[in-house]
Amino acid sequence: MSGTLWTALALVLVLEGLLPFVAPRLWRDSFRRLTELTDGQLRFVGMISIGIGLIGLYLTGNA
């Protein structure tokens, strides 16, 4: 794997860890709500997340 991919993965971990570190109660409540979503709703959230990520890659010229 290239260094860029490892950097991206490390950045994802940093970003994923920010909310539980800064606001654990909010993170727990948000996670609890996510577990109550249906499969279709979770897939839609995942699709939107992928779309935003792809748009971000395109706009930064790293795609």
BAVEXMAR-675507 format. One line per field, with one value per residue (C-alpha): x, y, z; residue in three letters; residue number from 1. Coordinates in steps of 0.2 Angstrom, whole numbers, plus 5000, padded with zeros to 4 digits. Last residue first. Layout:
px	[X; ...]
py	[Y; ...]
pz	[Z; ...]
marti	[ala; ...]
fiza	[NUM; ...]
// end
This chain:
px	[4952; 4964; 4959; 4953; 4935; 4935; 4940; 4927; 4913; 4918; 4917; 4900; 4894; 4901; 4892; 4876; 4877; 4881; 4866; 4855; 4861; 4857; 4840; 4837; 4843; 4831; 4837; 4837; 4856; 4859; 4849; 4860; 4876; 4869; 4865; 4883; 4891; 4882; 4886; 4905; 4907; 4925; 4933; 4918; 4917; 4935; 4939; 4931; 4941; 4958; 4954; 4949; 4966; 4976; 4967; 4971; 4989; 4990; 4983; 4995; 5010; 5006; 5000]
py	[5053; 5065; 5081; 5089; 5092; 5074; 5066; 5077; 5071; 5053; 5056; 5064; 5050; 5037; 5045; 5047; 5028; 5023; 5034; 5026; 5008; 5012; 5018; 5002; 4991; 4999; 5012; 5008; 5005; 5022; 5030; 5021; 5027; 5045; 5043; 5036; 5049; 5063; 5056; 5054; 5072; 5077; 5059; 5050; 5064; 5065; 5046; 5044; 5059; 5052; 5035; 5042; 5052; 5036; 5028; 5043; 5043; 5024; 5027; 5041; 5030; 5017; 5000]
pz	[4961; 4970; 4961; 4977; 4970; 4964; 4980; 4989; 4977; 4980; 4999; 4998; 4987; 4999; 5014; 5004; 5000; 5018; 5024; 5011; 5016; 5034; 5030; 5020; 5034; 5046; 5059; 5077; 5078; 5071; 5085; 5098; 5089; 5090; 5109; 5112; 5102; 5111; 5128; 5123; 5117; 5114; 5114; 5106; 5093; 5088; 5086; 5069; 5063; 5069; 5063; 5046; 5046; 5049; 5034; 5023; 5028; 5025; 5008; 5004; 5010; 4996; 5000]
marti	[ala; asn; gly; thr; leu; tyr; leu; gly; ile; leu; gly; ile; gly; ile; ser; ile; met; gly; val; phe; arg; leu; gln; gly; asp; thr; leu; glu; thr; leu; arg; arg; phe; ser; asp; arg; trp; leu; arg; pro; ala; val; phe; pro; leu; leu; gly; glu; leu; val; leu; val; leu; ala; leu; ala; thr; trp; leu; thr; gly; ser; met]
fiza	[63; 62; 61; 60; 59; 58; 57; 56; 55; 54; 53; 52; 51; 50; 49; 48; 47; 46; 45; 44; 43; 42; 41; 40; 39; 38; 37; 36; 35; 34; 33; 32; 31; 30; 29; 28; 27; 26; 25; 24; 23; 22; 21; 20; 19; 18; 17; 16; 15; 14; 13; 12; 11; 10; 9; 8; 7; 6; 5; 4; 3; 2; 1]
// end
